[in-house]
Amino acid sequence: MLPARLENELSVGELAKRAGVAVSTLHFYEAKGLISPRRTEGNQRRYPRNLLRRVAIIRIAQRAGISLAEIREALSALPAERTPNVTDWQKLSSKWKDKLDERITALTQLRDEMAGCIGCGCLSLKECPLRNPRDELGRAATGAVLLQQGE
């Protein structure tokens, strides 16, 4: 019979398979400070089972466009020794919901602005809402202001 500690831990391959991610993804999450394994005497990674839910949370947040820095900050507020629960998820998701709503609003506005010039292709109109919102670049100079900066 295995010691309790080993029964509650997964190898990197086991965690990757159970979480539906590549091993390299787990290594990336570790490098970014999102998860942290225990190292065995042979320097092998061992992950507590509660990281399965943390990996799921990370993946959901990434799909919503939340930055890894924001995810790390949010996860740092959770106790590392236990599986995130419903209350934890509600706190995390309510913060991220506002950001997601802002992105949806911005993308909807962009989509609606694109409708007016989607067939143009040049994006050089004096008041193009996509390339030059509110003609801010026109105050700096005339012509292709961004291209002139590279000269």
N, C-alpha and C positions, 0 to 999 in steps of 0.2 A: 504494500500500500504506500502511496506517495505521501510525503508530508503535506499538511494543509496548505502551506505557502505555495508549493508547486502545483497543487490541484487548482488553485485560484489564479494561476498565471498562464499566459499564452506566449508562445514563441512569436517572433516577428512574422513568420510565415502563417502561423495559425491566426493571428490577429488580422493580418491582411486578407486572408481567405474569408474569415467570418465577417469582416467589415466591408468586404467588396471593394478593396482598394489594392493597389500595387504595393509591394514591399518598399519601393522607392518613395512612395507617397508617405508612408509612415516615417521613413528616415527624414524626409523633408519636414514633416510636422514636428519631429523631434528637434531638428536643427533650428526651426523657427520658435521653439519654446512652447509649442502647443500641447505636447505630450512628453512624458519622460518615463522611460523604462528603468527597471532595476537591472544591474549588470551582475551576471554570475561570476564565480571565481574564474571561469574560462572566458570572461568578457562577452558572453552572449547576452543579448537583450531578452528580458522577461517583462511582459506587460500584465498588469492586473486586469482582470476581466472588466472592471468598471470603465476601462478606456474604450470599450466597444461603443458605449453610449456617447462618450466624448468625441470619438471619431465621427459618429453619426451627426452630432451637433455641428462639428466643424464643416462637414460636407454640406449640410443644409444651409449654414450661414454663407459658405462660399457660393452656393447656387444663387443665393439672394444678393450676391455682390458685396458682402461684408468683407472688409480687408482683413488679412491675417493678423495685423496689429490689433484691430478692434476685437477680433475673436480671442486672441491671446489675453487681452485685457479683461474681457468678460469672463473667460474661463478661470483666470487667476483669482476671481472673487469666490469661486466654488471650492469647497473642501476637496483636496486631492485624494483623500483616502476613501471616498465613497462615490457610488454611482450618482450622477445628477438625477434629480427627481422632478416631478411635475412642477413643483414650486420654482425650482431652479430654472426649468425651461420657460415658465411663464415670465420670469424676470428677464431672462436673456431675450426671448422673442419680442417682448413688449418694447425693449430698447431698439431692436433691429427693425421692428414694424414701422416706426417713424421714418427711419432712413429709407426703407423700401418704398414707403408712400411718396417720399420726396423724389426718388428715382423714377417712379412710375409717372409722377406729374411732369418731370423734366423730359422724359422720353415721349410722353403723349404730346407735349408742346413741340418737341422736335419733329415728331411725325406730322403734326398738323402744319408746321412751317414748311416742311419738305413738299407738301402737296402743291404749293404754289410754284415751285421751280424744279420739280423732279425731272422734267424733260429737258431742261436747259443744258446741263452738263458743264457749263463754264464757271459757274459760281463767282463771276466777276462783276455782277450787277452792282451798281453804286450802293444800293441799300439791301443787299441780299441778307435775309435774316439768318442764314446758315453760316456764311463765310465771314460776314462783317456785321454782327448784331449792332443795331442802333448806330451804325456807321462810326464806330469808335476809332477805327484806323484812319478814317478820312480826316480826323482832326490832326493827326501826326504828319501826314504828307499826302501827296497825290500818287496815283499809280499803284503798282504792286508793292505795297509797303513791306510785307513780310519777305519778299524776294530781295528787295533792296538792302535789307539788314544783313544778308549773307555776303554782300559784295565787299 
